[in-house]
Amino acid sequence: MRIEKKVWPKFFQKIVDGDKKFELRLADFECNPRDTLILREWNPETKNYTGRILEKQVTYVLKTKDVKFWPIEEVEKYGFQIISFK
C-alpha cells in the first residue's frame, strides 16, 4: 500500500539528512511493514506543499495510546502508531 502524508519542513529535513527514521502519527489510518510512505513537505505557515517528496519503505509499526500529544478524544478513538522506515 502507498500512504501519502504531510511533513513539516524541520522534520522533513531531518529525514533527508538521515537523522530521523521514524514517524509518530495518529493511528487514524492503516499502516503495515512493507507499505510505502510518500512524505510530502508541507509548510504550515504558507499552508502549501514545497514540492519536495520522499518515498520510504515501512519496516515496523508500533501502536500505543500512552502519549498525550493529540486531543484526548482522537487518542481514545485511534491510539498512536510509531512508524520506522528505511
C-alpha positions in Angstrom: 0.0 0.0 0.0 1.2 3.6 -0.7 0.3 6.1 2.0 0.7 9.9 1.5 1.4 12.2 4.5 2.4 15.8 5.1 5.6 16.5 6.9 6.7 19.9 8.2 10.0 21.3 6.9 12.0 20.9 10.1 11.1 17.2 10.3 11.4 16.6 6.5 14.9 17.9 6.5 15.9 15.6 9.4 14.6 12.7 7.3 16.5 13.9 4.2 19.7 14.1 6.4 19.2 10.6 7.7 18.8 11.7 11.3 15.1 10.8 11.6 14.0 7.3 10.6 10.5 7.2 12.2 7.2 8.9 12.2 4.8 9.4 15.1 1.3 9.7 13.7 -2.2 9.5 14.9 -3.3 5.9 14.2 -6.3 7.0 12.1 -5.1 5.1 9.1 -3.8 1.6 8.4 -0.1 1.2 8.0 1.9 -2.1 7.9 5.5 -3.2 7.2 6.4 -3.1 3.5 4.0 -0.3 2.8 5.4 2.8 1.2 5.2 6.2 2.9 5.0 9.1 0.4 6.2 12.0 2.6 5.4 15.5 1.1 7.0 18.5 2.7 4.2 20.9 3.9 4.8 24.4 5.1 2.3 25.1 7.9 2.9 28.9 7.7 2.0 29.2 4.0 -0.3 26.2 4.1 1.3 24.9 0.9 3.4 22.0 -0.3 7.0 22.9 -1.0 7.4 20.4 -3.8 9.9 18.1 -2.0 8.8 14.5 -1.8 10.4 11.4 -0.2 9.3 7.7 -0.5 10.2 5.5 2.4 9.5 1.8 3.0 7.8 1.0 6.3 9.8 -1.6 8.3 8.0 -1.6 11.7 4.8 -0.2 13.2 4.2 0.2 17.0 0.7 1.3 18.1 0.0 2.7 21.5 -2.3 5.0 23.5 0.1 6.2 26.1 1.3 9.5 24.7 -0.6 12.8 25.3 0.2 14.8 22.1 -3.2 14.9 20.2 -6.6 15.7 21.7 -7.7 13.0 24.1 -10.8 12.3 22.0 -8.7 11.4 19.0 -6.3 9.4 21.1 -9.1 7.4 22.7 -10.6 6.8 19.2 -7.4 5.9 17.3 -4.4 5.5 19.6 -0.9 6.1 18.2 1.4 4.5 15.8 5.2 4.9 15.5 6.4 4.1 12.0 10.0 3.3 11.3 11.3 3.2 7.8 14.5 2.8 5.7 
